[in-house]
Amino acid sequence: MILSPSLLSSDFGRLADELAALEEAGLSWVHWDVMDGMFVPNITLGAPIIKRLRKNSKLFFDVHLMVQSPERYIGDFVDAGADMLVVHAEATNHLERTLSEIRRQGAQCGVALNPHTPLSVLDYVLDQLDMVLIMSVNPGFGGQKFIPFSMRKIEELSAMIKGRGLKTLIQVDGGVDPENTPELVCRGADVLVSGSAFFGHPPYRQRHEAFQAAAAR
């Protein structure tokens, strides 16, 4: 299990220090929540901030674009140093074209699905994805409660991926904590995003170890 802490719950006034602390704690990924105030009712950060902090971090930058028409910003975020760009199926009219462009520009690509969005929207693009992000809360804010039916959705997606002989990662974001981690991993989750349940429980090394111990169960 890969833990990708969501910086949405970190100290925005100390982002460089937070990234360094994550590396020191043994983390390998970090999750960037990019919100535009249109696709979701919140505004966070953009490509210039990621680009500035990329210079000081060796972490894998997992960039979640919660923005309308994300194809407009692919070049900006790839240039900023995103290792993977995840776009919402609901936010673009031309999903396959957007994914192909992300790959053409040299980044890994993923698709995020809101809680109500069926897995069937992935049918024709699943083979070209590095990761699928299952939103287990409605996107836009941190600290929300996990939506229970997400467990079944994760399990069904895992079966789809295995049925096609793919190695596509399954990421889960929203209400993730050490308590539900064992079932999430059992259902097929590979990458867990945690915001307040991670950053709200320092020191980070011990919290990371708590998540990993839960996954091992």
N, C-alpha and C positions, 0 to 999 in steps of 0.2 A: 504494500500500500504506500502510495506517495501522498504526503500531506503538503497541501499548497495553501499556506496561510493567506487570508484575504487582508490586504492592506487597508481596506475600507474601515477596519476596526483598530488600526494602528494609530500612533500619534503622528498626525500629518505635519506637525511642526518639527519632527525629528526623523523624517523618512530615511535619510542616509544612515543614521544610527540604527534604525529599526532593521534595515536590510543587513547591515553588518552583524547585528545581534542574531538574526536568523541564520546566517552562515555559521557563526560561532556555535550556535545550538545544534548544528548538524542537518539543518534543512537544505534541500536541494532545489525546491521550487518556491515561487511566490506568485500570488494571484493579484492581478491589477483589475479593479472594477472601474471601467470607463463608462460614465453615464452622461447623457446629453440633455436631460430635462425634457425630452420629447418622447423617446421610446419608453422611458421610465420617468417618474416624477421626482427626479433628483439630478444634481450636477456634481461631478467629482473632479477628475483630473484629465489632462490630455497628453498628447504625444511629447510636447516639450519637457514636461516633468520627467517622463519615463526616459527620454534621451539623456537628460542631465544625470540621472541616477544610474543609468546603464554603465557609465564609465567606472563606477566604483563597486560594481557587484558582479559576481560570477554565478549568481542564481539563475535558474531557468525562468525566464519571464513569460508567464502564462497570462495573456492579455484578453480579457473578456469584454467585448465591445457591446455594451447595452445602448446602442445608438441607432437611430433611424438611417437607412441607406448606408450601411457601413462601407460599401464599396468606394465611397468618396474618400475614405481615410486610410485605405490599405497602405499606400506608399508612405504616408506619414509615420505610421506605427512600425512598419518594417524598418524604415530608416532610423527610428528611435531605438531599435534594438529588441523588438518583440521576438521571442523564439517561437511562440505559437499565437495565432490570432483565432479567437472563437467568436463567431457571429451568430446572431439569432435568426432562425429560419423565418420568424414572423416579421423581421425588420427589413428584408430585401425582396424585391420582386424577381430577382435573377440569382437564385442561390448557387446554382452550378457555376455560373460565370464568376461570381464573387469568390468561390472556393478555388477555382482554377487560377484566378489572378493572384490570390495569396500564395499559392504554390509557385507560380511563375516568378514572383518577387523574392522567393527564397525562404519563406517561413512555413512552419507546419500549420495545418488548418483544422478547425473544429467547428461543430455546429451546436448551439445551445437551443434547448426546447423549454418553453414555459410549461408550468404544470398542466395546463389544459391541452397542450399541443400533442397530437397523437404521434406515435413512432412512425406511422406510415409516410410522413413527409420525408423521411430519410431513405425511402426505398431505392431511389435511383442515384443517390449520392453517397451512400454508406461506404462503398468500396474506395472512395477517394479521401476518406476522413482519417486523420490521426487520432481524433478524439470526439466523443459526443458528451456534451454537458447536460445532465438532467437537473433542471432547476427544481428543487424541493421546497421552495417558497416562491412567491411572486416577486420578480426582481424589482430592485429600486432602493431597498433599505436593508440594513443589517439588523441582527437581533431578532429575527422572526422565528416562529415555531415551525418545525418540520411538518410537511404535509404527508400524512400516512400512506396515501395511495402511491406515493413515489416509489415505495419499496417494490411494488408489483411492476411498475414501469421499468425499473432498473433490471429486474429479473428477466422481463420479456426482451429488453434490449440485449442483455447478455446472451440470451438464446439466439437472437438474430445474428449477432456477431459470430458466435461459435458455429452456427449453421452455415455460414458463408466461408468459414475457415479464415477469418480476418483476425488481425491483432489490434484492432481499434480500441483505444482506451475509453473507459467509462468514468466520467468525472461527475461528482455530486456536489451541489452548492446550495446551502440553505438549512440552517438548523442542525448542522452536523456537530456532534460532540462525542466524547469517548463512550457515552452510554449507548448510542445507536450505531457506533462504528462497527462492532462485531457483526450485526445483521447486514449493514450496508456492504461490507466486504463479502459476506456469505452470499448475498444476492448477486454480486458480480462487480461491485465498484472497485476501480483501480486507483483513482485519484480523488482525495477528499479535500474540499475547500472548507476552511473554518475561519471565521472572523472573531466575533466576540468570545466564543468558547475557547479560542486559542489565546488571543492577545489579552483577554481579561484575566488570564491565569498564569502570570509569570512565576518563576523563571521559565524562559522558553525551552530550554533543554529538557527540563523535567516534564513540561507539558507535551513536548514532542514525544518523549518516551512513553507518556501515558496513552497517547493516541496509538503508538505502535504496539504497545502491550495489548490494548483493546483489540486491535486488528488481528493480532496473533491468536486471540481467543476464538 
